């Protein structure tokens, strides 16, 4: 998986990151576009998964990167929503309702 560049390293790469010679370039955005199961759906996260920073990933503490990766890839932090309603996935109130339903199982 890692050697095949199948694990996403970001939602999307900046223009500078795209032009830089990098070993890993897989993004969540590119996986969505290439995967037929996403047709008409959006994958959203219950808890926010952004790093809230720009810059070289090598400057981040490894423990922060590990926690970020776990949150990003954890199925319990994900849900699908029809694309026409995908704006709801950005609302904290909506995500809290999804979280309540997840914890009820």
N, CA, C and O atoms as a GROMACS GRO file, in nm:
protein
  420
    1UNK      N    1   0.081  -0.120   0.000
    1UNK     CA    2   0.000   0.000   0.000
    1UNK      C    3   0.086   0.126   0.000
    1UNK      O    4   0.065   0.216  -0.082
    2UNK      N    5   0.182   0.133   0.091
    2UNK     CA    6   0.265   0.252   0.099
    2UNK      C    7   0.350   0.264  -0.027
    2UNK      O    8   0.360   0.372  -0.087
    3UNK      N    9   0.411   0.154  -0.067
    3UNK     CA   10   0.494   0.158  -0.188
    3UNK      C   11   0.413   0.191  -0.312
    3UNK      O   12   0.467   0.249  -0.407
    4UNK      N   13   0.286   0.155  -0.314
    4UNK     CA   14   0.201   0.182  -0.429
    4UNK      C   15   0.137   0.319  -0.424
    4UNK      O   16   0.057   0.354  -0.511
    5UNK      N   17   0.170   0.399  -0.322
    5UNK     CA   18   0.116   0.534  -0.303
    5UNK      C   19  -0.037   0.530  -0.300
    5UNK      O   20  -0.104   0.605  -0.371
    6UNK      N   21  -0.092   0.440  -0.215
    6UNK     CA   22  -0.238   0.425  -0.203
    6UNK      C   23  -0.294   0.486  -0.076
    6UNK      O   24  -0.415   0.490  -0.059
    7UNK      N   25  -0.209   0.532   0.013
    7UNK     CA   26  -0.255   0.593   0.138
    7UNK      C   27  -0.253   0.744   0.120
    7UNK      O   28  -0.148   0.800   0.090
    8UNK      N   29  -0.366   0.810   0.138
    8UNK     CA   30  -0.370   0.955   0.117
    8UNK      C   31  -0.288   1.030   0.221
    8UNK      O   32  -0.292   0.998   0.340
    9UNK      N   33  -0.215   1.131   0.175
    9UNK     CA   34  -0.134   1.212   0.265
    9UNK      C   35  -0.199   1.347   0.293
    9UNK      O   36  -0.154   1.420   0.382
   10UNK      N   37  -0.303   1.382   0.218
   10UNK     CA   38  -0.372   1.510   0.234
   10UNK      C   39  -0.503   1.502   0.158
   10UNK      O   40  -0.524   1.410   0.079
   11UNK      N   41  -0.592   1.599   0.181
   11UNK     CA   42  -0.714   1.607   0.101
   11UNK      C   43  -0.677   1.642  -0.043
   11UNK      O   44  -0.725   1.580  -0.138
   12UNK      N   45  -0.592   1.743  -0.056
   12UNK     CA   46  -0.546   1.787  -0.188
   12UNK      C   47  -0.408   1.849  -0.170
   12UNK      O   48  -0.374   1.897  -0.061
   13UNK      N   49  -0.328   1.847  -0.275
   13UNK     CA   50  -0.195   1.907  -0.270
   13UNK      C   51  -0.200   2.050  -0.322
   13UNK      O   52  -0.276   2.083  -0.412
   14UNK      N   53  -0.117   2.134  -0.262
   14UNK     CA   54  -0.105   2.270  -0.312
   14UNK      C   55  -0.035   2.267  -0.448
   14UNK      O   56   0.024   2.165  -0.485
   15UNK      N   57  -0.042   2.376  -0.519
   15UNK     CA   58   0.025   2.383  -0.649
   15UNK      C   59   0.176   2.359  -0.634
   15UNK      O   60   0.236   2.290  -0.716
   16UNK      N   61   0.235   2.414  -0.529
   16UNK     CA   62   0.378   2.395  -0.506
   16UNK      C   63   0.410   2.248  -0.477
   16UNK      O   64   0.510   2.195  -0.524
   17UNK      N   65   0.323   2.182  -0.398
   17UNK     CA   66   0.345   2.041  -0.367
   17UNK      C   67   0.330   1.954  -0.490
   17UNK      O   68   0.398   1.852  -0.503
   18UNK      N   69   0.241   1.992  -0.580
   18UNK     CA   70   0.220   1.914  -0.702
   18UNK      C   71   0.342   1.920  -0.794
   18UNK      O   72   0.372   1.822  -0.862
   19UNK      N   73   0.411   2.032  -0.796
   19UNK     CA   74   0.525   2.046  -0.886
   19UNK      C   75   0.654   1.991  -0.826
   19UNK      O   76   0.746   1.956  -0.898
   20UNK      N   77   0.659   1.983  -0.694
   20UNK     CA   78   0.777   1.929  -0.627
   20UNK      C   79   0.786   1.779  -0.650
   20UNK      O   80   0.685   1.709  -0.652
   21UNK      N   81   0.908   1.729  -0.665
   21UNK     CA   82   0.928   1.586  -0.680
   21UNK      C   83   0.908   1.521  -0.542
   21UNK      O   84   0.988   1.538  -0.451
   22UNK      N   85   0.798   1.447  -0.531
   22UNK     CA   86   0.765   1.382  -0.405
   22UNK      C   87   0.739   1.235  -0.430
   22UNK      O   88   0.692   1.196  -0.537
   23UNK      N   89   0.770   1.155  -0.332
   23UNK     CA   90   0.746   1.012  -0.345
   23UNK      C   91   0.598   0.980  -0.329
   23UNK      O   92   0.543   0.897  -0.401
   24UNK      N   93   0.533   1.047  -0.233
   24UNK     CA   94   0.392   1.018  -0.206
   24UNK      C   95   0.306   1.136  -0.248
   24UNK      O   96   0.327   1.249  -0.205
   25UNK      N   97   0.208   1.108  -0.334
   25UNK     CA   98   0.122   1.214  -0.385
   25UNK      C   99  -0.026   1.178  -0.376
   25UNK      O  100  -0.111   1.256  -0.421
   26UNK      N  101  -0.059   1.063  -0.320
   26UNK     CA  102  -0.198   1.020  -0.312
   26UNK      C  103  -0.276   1.116  -0.221
   26UNK      O  104  -0.231   1.152  -0.113
   27UNK      N  105  -0.394   1.158  -0.267
   27UNK     CA  106  -0.479   1.247  -0.188
   27UNK      C  107  -0.619   1.187  -0.176
   27UNK      O  108  -0.660   1.105  -0.258
   28UNK      N  109  -0.691   1.230  -0.073
   28UNK     CA  110  -0.830   1.186  -0.057
   28UNK      C  111  -0.912   1.228  -0.177
   28UNK      O  112  -0.997   1.153  -0.226
   29UNK      N  113  -0.887   1.348  -0.224
   29UNK     CA  114  -0.960   1.400  -0.339
   29UNK      C  115  -0.941   1.311  -0.462
   29UNK      O  116  -1.038   1.282  -0.533
   30UNK      N  117  -0.819   1.268  -0.489
   30UNK     CA  118  -0.793   1.184  -0.607
   30UNK      C  119  -0.856   1.046  -0.590
   30UNK      O  120  -0.902   0.987  -0.688
   31UNK      N  121  -0.858   0.993  -0.468
   31UNK     CA  122  -0.921   0.863  -0.446
   31UNK      C  123  -1.070   0.870  -0.473
   31UNK      O  124  -1.128   0.778  -0.530
   32UNK      N  125  -1.132   0.979  -0.432
   32UNK     CA  126  -1.276   0.996  -0.454
   32UNK      C  127  -1.309   0.999  -0.603
   32UNK      O  128  -1.405   0.937  -0.647
   33UNK      N  129  -1.228   1.072  -0.678
   33UNK     CA  130  -1.255   1.087  -0.821
   33UNK      C  131  -1.239   0.955  -0.895
   33UNK      O  132  -1.310   0.929  -0.992
   34UNK      N  133  -1.146   0.871  -0.849
   34UNK     CA  134  -1.116   0.747  -0.919
   34UNK      C  135  -1.204   0.630  -0.876
   34UNK      O  136  -1.205   0.527  -0.943
   35UNK      N  137  -1.276   0.643  -0.767
   35UNK     CA  138  -1.350   0.531  -0.711
   35UNK      C  139  -1.498   0.537  -0.750
   35UNK      O  140  -1.565   0.634  -0.718
   36UNK      N  141  -1.548   0.435  -0.819
   36UNK     CA  142  -1.686   0.439  -0.867
   36UNK      C  143  -1.791   0.440  -0.756
   36UNK      O  144  -1.902   0.488  -0.777
   37UNK      N  145  -1.757   0.389  -0.637
   37UNK     CA  146  -1.854   0.386  -0.527
   37UNK      C  147  -1.887   0.526  -0.475
   37UNK      O  148  -1.986   0.542  -0.404
   38UNK      N  149  -1.807   0.625  -0.509
   38UNK     CA  150  -1.832   0.761  -0.461
   38UNK      C  151  -1.932   0.837  -0.548
   38UNK      O  152  -1.970   0.949  -0.514
   39UNK      N  153  -1.974   0.779  -0.659
   39UNK     CA  154  -2.066   0.848  -0.751
   39UNK      C  155  -2.192   0.890  -0.676
   39UNK      O  156  -2.269   0.806  -0.630
   40UNK      N  157  -2.213   1.020  -0.667
   40UNK     CA  158  -2.332   1.072  -0.601
   40UNK      C  159  -2.321   1.085  -0.450
   40UNK      O  160  -2.417   1.127  -0.385
   41UNK      N  161  -2.207   1.051  -0.395
   41UNK     CA  162  -2.189   1.055  -0.250
   41UNK      C  163  -2.064   1.133  -0.212
   41UNK      O  164  -1.972   1.148  -0.292
   42UNK      N  165  -2.062   1.181  -0.091
   42UNK     CA  166  -1.943   1.248  -0.036
   42UNK      C  167  -1.905   1.178   0.093
   42UNK      O  168  -1.990   1.151   0.178
   43UNK      N  169  -1.778   1.150   0.109
   43UNK     CA  170  -1.726   1.096   0.234
   43UNK      C  171  -1.696   1.214   0.325
   43UNK      O  172  -1.620   1.303   0.288
   44UNK      N  173  -1.752   1.214   0.444
   44UNK     CA  174  -1.731   1.323   0.538
   44UNK      C  175  -1.678   1.266   0.670
   44UNK      O  176  -1.688   1.146   0.696
   45UNK      N  177  -1.623   1.354   0.750
   45UNK     CA  178  -1.572   1.315   0.882
   45UNK      C  179  -1.656   1.377   0.992
   45UNK      O  180  -1.698   1.493   0.982
   46UNK      N  181  -1.679   1.300   1.096
   46UNK     CA  182  -1.756   1.348   1.211
   46UNK      C  183  -1.674   1.452   1.288
   46UNK      O  184  -1.721   1.562   1.314
   47UNK      N  185  -1.553   1.415   1.322
   47UNK     CA  186  -1.460   1.506   1.389
   47UNK      C  187  -1.368   1.564   1.283
   47UNK      O  188  -1.319   1.493   1.196
   48UNK      N  189  -1.345   1.694   1.291
   48UNK     CA  190  -1.260   1.764   1.194
   48UNK      C  191  -1.122   1.698   1.186
   48UNK      O  192  -1.064   1.663   1.289
   49UNK      N  193  -1.071   1.681   1.066
   49UNK     CA  194  -0.943   1.612   1.048
   49UNK      C  195  -0.833   1.700   0.987
   49UNK      O  196  -0.724   1.650   0.961
   50UNK      N  197  -0.860   1.826   0.964
   50UNK     CA  198  -0.758   1.914   0.906
   50UNK      C  199  -0.644   1.940   1.002
   50UNK      O  200  -0.664   1.944   1.124
   51UNK      N  201  -0.525   1.958   0.949
   51UNK     CA  202  -0.409   1.991   1.033
   51UNK      C  203  -0.406   2.138   1.073
   51UNK      O  204  -0.334   2.176   1.165
   52UNK      N  205  -0.484   2.219   1.005
   52UNK     CA  206  -0.493   2.363   1.033
   52UNK      C  207  -0.358   2.433   1.022
   52UNK      O  208  -0.326   2.522   1.101
   53UNK      N  209  -0.281   2.393   0.924
   53UNK     CA  210  -0.152   2.458   0.900
   53UNK      C  211  -0.104   2.425   0.760
   53UNK      O  212  -0.145   2.326   0.700
   54UNK      N  213  -0.017   2.509   0.711
   54UNK     CA  214   0.047   2.486   0.582
   54UNK      C  215   0.196   2.468   0.609
   54UNK      O  216   0.246   2.506   0.716
   55UNK      N  217   0.264   2.412   0.516
   55UNK     CA  218   0.408   2.397   0.530
   55UNK      C  219   0.451   2.253   0.512
   55UNK      O  220   0.370   2.164   0.482
   56UNK      N  221   0.578   2.232   0.532
   56UNK     CA  222   0.638   2.101   0.512
   56UNK      C  223   0.594   2.006   0.623
   56UNK      O  224   0.605   2.037   0.741
   57UNK      N  225   0.546   1.890   0.583
   57UNK     CA  226   0.497   1.791   0.678
   57UNK      C  227   0.609   1.738   0.768
   57UNK      O  228   0.584   1.690   0.879
   58UNK      N  229   0.732   1.747   0.720
   58UNK     CA  230   0.846   1.698   0.801
   58UNK      C  231   0.871   1.785   0.922
   58UNK      O  232   0.946   1.746   1.012
   59UNK      N  233   0.811   1.902   0.926
   59UNK     CA  234   0.829   1.992   1.041
   59UNK      C  235   0.732   1.961   1.156
   59UNK      O  236   0.743   2.019   1.264
   60UNK      N  237   0.638   1.870   1.131
   60UNK     CA  238   0.540   1.835   1.234
   60UNK      C  239   0.592   1.725   1.325
   60UNK      O  240   0.670   1.639   1.284
   61UNK      N  241   0.546   1.730   1.449
   61UNK     CA  242   0.580   1.627   1.546
   61UNK      C  243   0.517   1.494   1.502
   61UNK      O  244   0.401   1.490   1.460
   62UNK      N  245   0.594   1.387   1.511
   62UNK     CA  246   0.547   1.257   1.463
   62UNK      C  247   0.423   1.209   1.538
   62UNK      O  248   0.337   1.144   1.477
   63UNK      N  249   0.411   1.239   1.666
   63UNK     CA  250   0.292   1.195   1.741
   63UNK      C  251   0.167   1.267   1.690
   63UNK      O  252   0.059   1.208   1.685
   64UNK      N  253   0.181   1.394   1.652
   64UNK     CA  254   0.068   1.468   1.595
   64UNK      C  255   0.028   1.408   1.461
   64UNK      O  256  -0.091   1.396   1.432
   65UNK      N  257   0.125   1.369   1.380
   65UNK     CA  258   0.096   1.307   1.251
   65UNK      C  259   0.027   1.171   1.269
   65UNK      O  260  -0.066   1.138   1.195
   66UNK      N  261   0.071   1.094   1.366
   66UNK     CA  262   0.009   0.964   1.392
   66UNK      C  263  -0.137   0.982   1.435
   66UNK      O  264  -0.225   0.912   1.386
   67UNK      N  265  -0.162   1.074   1.526
   67UNK     CA  266  -0.299   1.099   1.571
   67UNK      C  267  -0.387   1.150   1.456
   67UNK      O  268  -0.503   1.111   1.443
   68UNK      N  269  -0.330   1.236   1.374
   68UNK     CA  270  -0.403   1.288   1.259
   68UNK      C  271  -0.440   1.175   1.164
   68UNK      O  272  -0.554   1.167   1.118
   69UNK      N  273  -0.345   1.088   1.135
   69UNK     CA  274  -0.370   0.977   1.044
   69UNK      C  275  -0.480   0.885   1.098
   69UNK      O  276  -0.568   0.843   1.024
   70UNK      N  277  -0.475   0.855   1.228
   70UNK     CA  278  -0.578   0.769   1.288
   70UNK      C  279  -0.716   0.831   1.276
   70UNK      O  280  -0.812   0.762   1.244
   71UNK      N  281  -0.725   0.960   1.300
   71UNK     CA  282  -0.854   1.029   1.289
   71UNK      C  283  -0.900   1.035   1.144
   71UNK      O  284  -1.019   1.017   1.116
   72UNK      N  285  -0.809   1.061   1.054
   72UNK     CA  286  -0.840   1.072   0.912
   72UNK      C  287  -0.892   0.940   0.855
   72UNK      O  288  -0.986   0.939   0.775
   73UNK      N  289  -0.832   0.830   0.894
   73UNK     CA  290  -0.862   0.701   0.833
   73UNK      C  291  -0.958   0.613   0.915
   73UNK      O  292  -0.996   0.505   0.870
   74UNK      N  293  -0.997   0.657   1.033
   74UNK     CA  294  -1.082   0.576   1.119
   74UNK      C  295  -1.225   0.567   1.064
   74UNK      O  296  -1.291   0.670   1.047
   75UNK      N  297  -1.273   0.446   1.036
   75UNK     CA  298  -1.411   0.432   0.987
   75UNK      C  299  -1.515   0.488   1.085
   75UNK      O  300  -1.622   0.532   1.043
   76UNK      N  301  -1.485   0.485   1.214
   76UNK     CA  302  -1.582   0.538   1.311
   76UNK      C  303  -1.589   0.691   1.307
   76UNK      O  304  -1.676   0.750   1.372
   77UNK      N  305  -1.500   0.754   1.232
   77UNK     CA  306  -1.502   0.900   1.217
   77UNK      C  307  -1.553   0.940   1.078
   77UNK      O  308  -1.539   1.056   1.039
   78UNK      N  309  -1.612   0.847   1.005
   78UNK     CA  310  -1.656   0.874   0.868
   78UNK      C  311  -1.804   0.846   0.850
   78UNK      O  312  -1.863   0.763   0.920
   79UNK      N  313  -1.862   0.916   0.756
   79UNK     CA  314  -1.997   0.884   0.710
   79UNK      C  315  -2.013   0.933   0.568
   79UNK      O  316  -1.946   1.026   0.524
   80UNK      N  317  -2.104   0.869   0.495
   80UNK     CA  318  -2.137   0.911   0.359
   80UNK      C  319  -2.263   0.994   0.362
   80UNK      O  320  -2.355   0.969   0.439
   81UNK      N  321  -2.266   1.094   0.275
   81UNK     CA  322  -2.384   1.179   0.263
   81UNK      C  323  -2.405   1.205   0.114
   81UNK      O  324  -2.308   1.225   0.040
   82UNK      N  325  -2.531   1.206   0.068
   82UNK     CA  326  -2.554   1.236  -0.074
   82UNK      C  327  -2.496   1.373  -0.110
   82UNK      O  328  -2.506   1.468  -0.033
   83UNK      N  329  -2.434   1.381  -0.227
   83UNK     CA  330  -2.366   1.504  -0.268
   83UNK      C  331  -2.457   1.626  -0.263
   83UNK      O  332  -2.411   1.736  -0.231
   84UNK      N  333  -2.585   1.610  -0.295
   84UNK     CA  334  -2.673   1.727  -0.295
   84UNK      C  335  -2.694   1.783  -0.155
   84UNK      O  336  -2.739   1.897  -0.141
   85UNK      N  337  -2.663   1.705  -0.052
   85UNK     CA  338  -2.675   1.752   0.087
   85UNK      C  339  -2.539   1.766   0.155
   85UNK      O  340  -2.532   1.782   0.277
   86UNK      N  341  -2.432   1.760   0.078
   86UNK     CA  342  -2.298   1.755   0.136
   86UNK      C  343  -2.262   1.877   0.219
   86UNK      O  344  -2.176   1.868   0.306
   87UNK      N  345  -2.325   1.991   0.194
   87UNK     CA  346  -2.299   2.109   0.276
   87UNK      C  347  -2.334   2.087   0.423
   87UNK      O  348  -2.275   2.151   0.510
   88UNK      N  349  -2.428   1.999   0.449
   88UNK     CA  350  -2.464   1.967   0.588
   88UNK      C  351  -2.346   1.908   0.665
   88UNK      O  352  -2.335   1.928   0.786
   89UNK      N  353  -2.261   1.836   0.596
   89UNK     CA  354  -2.146   1.772   0.660
   89UNK      C  355  -2.048   1.872   0.718
   89UNK      O  356  -1.963   1.835   0.800
   90UNK      N  357  -2.057   1.998   0.678
   90UNK     CA  358  -1.969   2.102   0.730
   90UNK      C  359  -2.024   2.166   0.857
   90UNK      O  360  -1.953   2.241   0.924
   91UNK      N  361  -2.148   2.136   0.891
   91UNK     CA  362  -2.210   2.197   1.008
   91UNK      C  363  -2.182   2.114   1.133
   91UNK      O  364  -2.213   1.995   1.136
   92UNK      N  365  -2.124   2.175   1.238
   92UNK     CA  366  -2.093   2.101   1.361
   92UNK      C  367  -2.218   2.034   1.422
   92UNK      O  368  -2.210   1.924   1.476
   93UNK      N  369  -2.332   2.102   1.413
   93UNK     CA  370  -2.455   2.047   1.470
   93UNK      C  371  -2.496   1.917   1.400
   93UNK      O  372  -2.540   1.822   1.464
   94UNK      N  373  -2.480   1.914   1.269
   94UNK     CA  374  -2.514   1.794   1.194
   94UNK      C  375  -2.419   1.680   1.230
   94UNK      O  376  -2.462   1.567   1.251
   95UNK      N  377  -2.290   1.712   1.238
   95UNK     CA  378  -2.190   1.610   1.271
   95UNK      C  379  -2.213   1.555   1.412
   95UNK      O  380  -2.188   1.437   1.437
   96UNK      N  381  -2.259   1.639   1.504
   96UNK     CA  382  -2.288   1.592   1.640
   96UNK      C  383  -2.404   1.492   1.638
   96UNK      O  384  -2.404   1.395   1.714
   97UNK      N  385  -2.503   1.516   1.553
   97UNK     CA  386  -2.614   1.422   1.541
   97UNK      C  387  -2.565   1.287   1.485
   97UNK      O  388  -2.608   1.181   1.531
   98UNK      N  389  -2.478   1.292   1.388
   98UNK     CA  390  -2.420   1.170   1.332
   98UNK      C  391  -2.342   1.097   1.440
   98UNK      O  392  -2.351   0.975   1.453
   99UNK      N  393  -2.265   1.172   1.518
   99UNK     CA  394  -2.185   1.112   1.626
   99UNK      C  395  -2.276   1.043   1.728
   99UNK      O  396  -2.244   0.934   1.775
  100UNK      N  397  -2.387   1.107   1.763
  100UNK     CA  398  -2.482   1.046   1.858
  100UNK      C  399  -2.536   0.914   1.804
  100UNK      O  400  -2.549   0.816   1.876
  101UNK      N  401  -2.568   0.915   1.675
  101UNK     CA  402  -2.622   0.793   1.614
  101UNK      C  403  -2.517   0.682   1.608
  101UNK      O  404  -2.549   0.565   1.628
  102UNK      N  405  -2.391   0.719   1.581
  102UNK     CA  406  -2.282   0.621   1.578
  102UNK      C  407  -2.266   0.557   1.716
  102UNK      O  408  -2.251   0.435   1.726
  103UNK      N  409  -2.269   0.638   1.820
  103UNK     CA  410  -2.245   0.587   1.955
  103UNK      C  411  -2.363   0.506   2.006
  103UNK      O  412  -2.350   0.434   2.105
  104UNK      N  413  -2.479   0.516   1.939
  104UNK     CA  414  -2.596   0.442   1.982
  104UNK      C  415  -2.597   0.296   1.938
  104UNK      O  416  -2.683   0.219   1.980
  105UNK      N  417  -2.503   0.258   1.853
  105UNK     CA  418  -2.500   0.120   1.803
  105UNK      C  419  -2.425   0.029   1.895
  105UNK      O  420  -2.414  -0.091   1.868
   0.00000   0.00000   0.00000
